[in-house]
Amino acid sequence: MKTNELKKGDIVAISGGYKAEIMDNKKGNIRMIKTFPPLYEEIGSIYAWEISYILSNKNGEILNEKIELTPAQEKAKKNINNFLGSF
């Protein structure tokens, strides 16, 4: 599944192994999420390439599907990592 196909209410795994809920229906490099404990509950934005898997959709269907980036997102990731240093 591509990051642009994620919808508000989908549950995803983000970098660091944490779970989060997608909070917008936008497409592109930045998405709004709400993280779940044990980290802490917080709403904020992350880069699309920090989303690893979709765990379930807003209807509760279990998917466990790896997230793929679009070519434009791959390019943006490379540019940002070159600017900030790879992480």
Secondary structure, 3 states (H helix, E strand, C coil): CEHHHCCCCCEEEECCCEEEEECCCCCCCEEEEEECCCCCCEEEEEEHHHEEEEEECCCCCEEEEECECCHHHHHHHHHHHHHHCCC
